[in-house]
Amino acid sequence: MKREQLAGGDLTPPNRFTLDYIPPQGPVADLVTTFYHFRCDDPLVRDIQPAAVGHLSLFPYGVGRMTLPQGGHDASHGVNLLTPFAQAVPFEVDGPFHAIGAALSPLGWAALTGLNAQDHANRLYAAADWLPPAITETGERLCAAYRQGTMDAGAIAAELGQVILAHARLPRPKHLELMAQTGRWLASGLLPDVDDLYAASKFSRRQTQRLVQQYFGLSPVALRRKYRALRAGGMLSQPTLAPEEEAALAEAFYDQPHMIREIRHFVGRTPARLGDPDSPYLNELIASKNLREIYR
């Protein structure tokens, strides 16, 4: 099968990537779904980032750009703030490309940045433009230590967790409750009833929609659509599907072409590519452990 392509050429063969996950420990686990360490030593790296939560990510090696859904590109930096994305987007990096970062839960995004997730969606920012200077200073020091070989990815992830905790400012309690309710609602099924979320909320329907957009980046209907595709992609990336999973997929999508279009839009691959054993980067990113904000 022909590989998906960017405008600039074929995607980098997936077996060229190495991706390790570092589970968050202690209080930072409420703010970070996972830490990660990505490496590819090719001179040019091209791939697709699935629709994602926000990231605080260090690039000790590699300079690149991300293609934006609205057109144009954002350039990478040594210390990056990747905002929540509403669809899969392509990126390319002049390698070697190494990244160490934290995938932020919706709570982590809100507490660390204070930014409206919808207003700032689909961007790759310089962290220095939006976060306290101490975060960028720490990130630059950690990048230098990585290049010098004096700190490994585990130690860097631990220090990233400390700096995130030091600068996190939690939203008000009622907002925290709504965020938790939204996570439980998303986890309740592939296509949960939107009215169930509004019924559980202590806010009006309009306020609930506005707050979900603020913290998750999308309206409840659009958010449900995004996570349906991500969860379907994760299910289809497994070697086999249980009969109840097959039935759930059939019920959640109008038909198979609809499912394929949705997965391609949010995951960046067609279902035929999802089970590719030589695609560790994609398969890890859409695994259920990395959608932990809806499995808690």
C-alpha positions as CSV (number, residue, x, y, z in Angstrom):
1,M,0.0,0.0,0.0
2,K,1.3,3.5,-0.9
3,R,2.2,5.5,2.2
4,E,0.4,8.7,3.1
5,Q,2.3,11.8,1.9
6,L,3.0,15.3,2.9
7,A,3.3,18.0,0.2
8,G,7.1,17.7,0.6
9,G,7.3,13.9,0.1
10,D,6.8,10.5,1.8
11,L,6.5,10.1,5.5
12,T,9.6,8.9,7.4
13,P,9.5,5.1,7.7
14,P,8.0,4.5,11.1
15,N,10.6,1.9,12.1
16,R,13.1,4.7,12.2
17,F,11.5,6.2,15.3
18,T,12.0,5.3,18.9
19,L,9.4,6.4,21.4
20,D,9.5,5.7,25.2
21,Y,6.9,6.7,27.7
22,I,7.7,7.8,31.3
23,P,4.6,7.5,33.6
24,P,4.1,10.6,35.8
25,Q,4.4,10.0,39.5
26,G,2.7,11.7,42.4
27,P,0.7,15.0,42.1
28,V,1.9,15.8,38.6
29,A,-0.2,12.8,37.3
30,D,-3.3,15.0,37.6
31,L,-1.7,17.5,35.1
32,V,0.3,15.2,32.8
33,T,-1.1,12.2,31.0
34,T,2.4,11.0,30.2
35,F,6.0,12.1,29.7
36,Y,7.7,10.9,26.5
37,H,11.1,10.6,24.8
38,F,11.1,10.6,21.0
39,R,14.2,10.0,18.9
40,C,14.8,9.8,15.1
41,D,18.3,10.3,13.8
42,D,17.4,10.7,10.1
43,P,18.4,14.0,8.4
44,L,14.8,14.7,7.6
45,V,11.8,13.6,9.6
46,R,8.2,13.7,8.3
47,D,5.1,12.4,10.0
48,I,1.6,13.2,11.2
49,Q,0.6,14.3,14.7
50,P,-2.8,12.9,15.7
51,A,-5.4,15.3,17.2
52,A,-3.9,15.8,20.7
53,V,-4.0,17.4,24.1
54,G,-1.5,20.2,24.7
55,H,2.2,19.5,25.2
56,L,5.1,21.2,26.9
57,S,8.0,19.8,24.8
58,L,11.7,20.3,24.6
59,F,13.6,19.8,21.3
60,P,17.3,19.4,22.2
61,Y,17.9,18.3,18.6
62,G,15.9,19.2,15.5
63,V,14.4,22.3,13.9
64,G,11.1,22.0,12.0
65,R,7.7,23.2,11.3
66,M,4.1,22.1,11.7
67,T,1.4,22.6,9.0
68,L,-1.6,24.4,10.5
69,P,-5.2,23.4,9.6
70,Q,-6.0,27.0,9.0
71,G,-3.1,27.4,6.5
72,G,0.5,28.3,7.0
73,H,3.1,26.9,9.3
74,D,4.4,27.3,12.9
75,A,8.2,26.9,13.4
76,S,9.6,24.8,16.3
77,H,11.7,26.1,19.2
78,G,13.9,24.7,21.8
79,V,11.1,24.9,24.4
80,N,7.7,24.5,22.8
81,L,4.1,24.8,23.8
82,L,1.9,22.7,21.5
83,T,-1.7,23.7,22.0
84,P,-4.6,21.2,21.8
85,F,-5.2,20.2,18.2
86,A,-8.7,19.5,16.7
87,Q,-7.4,17.4,13.9
88,A,-4.3,15.5,12.7
89,V,-1.6,17.7,11.2
90,P,1.6,17.0,9.4
91,F,5.0,18.1,10.6
92,E,8.6,17.9,9.3
93,V,11.9,18.4,11.1
94,D,15.5,18.7,10.0
95,G,17.1,15.9,12.0
96,P,18.3,14.4,14.0
97,F,15.1,15.0,16.0
98,H,14.9,14.3,19.7
99,A,12.0,15.5,21.9
100,I,11.3,15.1,25.6
101,G,8.0,16.4,26.7
102,A,4.9,16.3,28.8
103,A,1.4,15.6,27.3
104,L,-0.8,17.8,29.4
105,S,-4.3,16.7,30.5
106,P,-7.0,19.3,30.0
107,L,-6.6,20.2,33.6
108,G,-2.8,20.5,33.1
109,W,-3.3,22.7,30.1
110,A,-5.6,25.0,32.0
111,A,-3.5,25.1,35.2
112,L,-0.1,25.7,33.5
113,T,-1.1,28.1,30.7
114,G,-4.4,29.7,31.8
115,L,-5.1,30.0,28.0
116,N,-8.5,29.3,26.4
117,A,-8.0,26.0,24.6
118,Q,-10.4,26.9,21.8
119,D,-8.9,30.4,21.2
120,H,-5.4,29.0,21.0
121,A,-6.1,25.7,19.3
122,N,-4.0,24.2,16.5
123,R,-0.7,26.1,17.1
124,L,2.9,25.4,17.9
125,Y,4.1,28.2,20.1
126,A,7.4,29.3,21.6
127,A,6.9,28.6,25.3
128,A,8.6,31.9,26.1
129,D,5.8,33.8,24.4
130,W,3.1,32.4,26.7
131,L,4.6,30.9,29.9
132,P,6.6,32.3,32.7
133,P,10.3,32.9,31.9
134,A,11.5,30.4,34.5
135,I,9.9,27.6,32.4
136,T,11.8,28.5,29.3
137,E,15.0,29.0,31.3
138,T,14.6,25.5,32.8
139,G,13.8,24.0,29.5
140,E,16.8,25.5,27.8
141,R,19.1,24.3,30.6
142,L,17.6,20.8,30.3
143,C,18.1,20.8,26.5
144,A,21.8,21.7,27.1
145,A,22.2,19.0,29.7
146,Y,20.7,16.4,27.3
147,R,23.1,17.4,24.5
148,Q,26.0,17.3,26.9
149,G,25.0,13.8,28.1
150,T,24.7,14.9,31.8
151,M,21.0,14.2,32.1
152,D,18.9,11.4,30.7
153,A,15.3,11.6,29.6
154,G,14.0,10.2,32.9
155,A,15.8,12.9,34.9
156,I,14.6,15.6,32.5
157,A,11.0,14.4,32.7
158,A,11.2,14.5,36.5
159,E,12.4,18.1,36.5
160,L,9.8,19.1,33.9
161,G,7.2,17.7,36.3
162,Q,8.5,19.8,39.1
163,V,8.5,23.0,37.0
164,I,4.9,22.3,35.9
165,L,3.8,21.8,39.5
166,A,5.6,24.9,40.6
167,H,3.7,27.1,38.0
168,A,0.3,25.4,38.0
169,R,-2.7,27.4,39.1
170,L,-5.9,25.3,39.4
171,P,-9.2,26.6,38.0
172,R,-12.0,27.2,40.5
173,P,-13.6,24.2,42.1
174,K,-16.9,24.2,40.1
175,H,-14.8,24.3,36.9
176,L,-12.7,21.4,38.1
177,E,-15.9,19.4,38.8
178,L,-17.2,20.1,35.3
179,M,-13.8,19.0,33.8
180,A,-14.0,15.7,35.7
181,Q,-17.7,15.2,34.6
182,T,-16.6,15.8,31.0
183,G,-13.9,13.2,31.3
184,R,-16.3,10.7,32.7
185,W,-18.9,11.5,30.1
186,L,-16.4,10.9,27.3
187,A,-15.3,7.6,28.8
188,S,-18.9,6.3,29.0
189,G,-19.0,5.2,25.4
190,L,-17.9,5.8,21.9
191,L,-20.9,8.1,21.2
192,P,-22.2,9.3,24.6
193,D,-25.4,11.4,24.7
194,V,-24.6,15.1,24.9
195,D,-27.7,15.7,27.0
196,D,-26.2,13.4,29.7
197,L,-23.3,15.9,30.1
198,Y,-25.6,18.9,30.3
199,A,-27.8,17.1,32.8
200,A,-24.8,16.3,35.0
201,S,-23.5,19.9,34.9
202,K,-24.3,22.5,37.5
203,F,-24.0,25.2,34.9
204,S,-26.6,26.2,32.3
205,R,-26.4,24.5,28.9
206,R,-24.8,27.6,27.3
207,Q,-22.3,28.0,30.2
208,T,-21.4,24.3,30.0
209,Q,-20.7,24.5,26.3
210,R,-18.6,27.6,26.8
211,L,-16.5,26.0,29.6
212,V,-16.0,22.8,27.7
213,Q,-14.7,24.8,24.8
214,Q,-12.4,26.8,27.1
215,Y,-10.9,23.8,28.7
216,F,-11.0,21.1,26.0
217,G,-10.8,23.2,22.9
218,L,-14.1,22.0,21.3
219,S,-17.8,22.0,21.9
220,P,-19.2,18.9,23.5
221,V,-20.5,17.6,20.1
222,A,-17.1,18.2,18.4
223,L,-15.2,16.8,21.4
224,R,-17.3,13.6,21.3
225,R,-16.5,13.3,17.6
226,K,-12.8,13.7,18.2
227,Y,-12.5,11.1,20.9
228,R,-14.8,8.7,19.1
229,A,-12.2,8.7,16.2
230,L,-9.2,8.5,18.5
231,R,-10.7,5.6,20.5
232,A,-11.8,3.8,17.3
233,G,-8.2,4.3,16.0
234,G,-6.8,2.8,19.1
235,M,-9.2,-0.2,19.0
236,L,-8.4,-0.8,15.3
237,S,-4.6,-0.7,16.0
238,Q,-4.9,-3.8,18.1
239,P,-4.2,-7.2,16.5
240,T,-7.8,-8.4,17.1
241,L,-11.1,-6.9,18.1
242,A,-13.5,-8.5,20.6
243,P,-17.0,-9.0,19.2
244,E,-18.4,-6.3,21.6
245,E,-15.8,-3.9,20.3
246,E,-16.8,-4.6,16.7
247,A,-20.4,-4.0,17.7
248,A,-19.6,-0.8,19.4
249,L,-17.7,0.5,16.3
250,A,-20.6,-0.4,14.0
251,E,-23.1,1.4,16.3
252,A,-20.9,4.5,16.7
253,F,-20.4,5.3,13.0
254,Y,-23.0,5.7,10.2
255,D,-21.1,3.3,7.9
256,Q,-17.5,2.2,7.2
257,P,-16.6,5.0,4.8
258,H,-17.7,7.5,7.5
259,M,-15.5,5.8,10.0
260,I,-12.5,5.8,7.7
261,R,-13.0,9.6,7.0
262,E,-13.2,10.4,10.7
263,I,-10.2,8.4,11.6
264,R,-8.2,9.9,8.8
265,H,-9.2,13.4,9.9
266,F,-8.3,13.0,13.6
267,V,-5.7,10.3,13.6
268,G,-4.0,11.0,10.3
269,R,-4.0,7.4,9.0
270,T,-6.6,5.1,7.4
271,P,-7.7,2.1,9.4
272,A,-5.6,-0.2,7.1
273,R,-2.5,1.5,8.4
274,L,-3.4,1.5,12.1
275,G,-2.3,-2.1,12.8
276,D,1.0,-1.8,11.1
277,P,3.6,-3.3,13.5
278,D,6.2,-1.0,12.1
279,S,4.3,2.1,13.2
280,P,5.3,2.4,16.9
281,Y,5.0,6.2,17.0
282,L,1.4,6.3,15.8
283,N,0.2,3.1,17.6
284,E,1.6,4.4,20.9
285,L,0.1,7.9,20.6
286,I,-3.4,6.5,20.1
287,A,-3.2,3.8,22.7
288,S,-5.8,4.1,25.5
289,K,-3.1,4.9,28.1
290,N,-2.4,8.1,26.2
291,L,-6.1,9.1,26.2
292,R,-5.9,8.9,30.0
293,E,-8.0,12.0,30.4
294,I,-11.0,10.0,29.5
295,Y,-10.1,6.8,31.3
296,R,-9.8,8.1,34.8
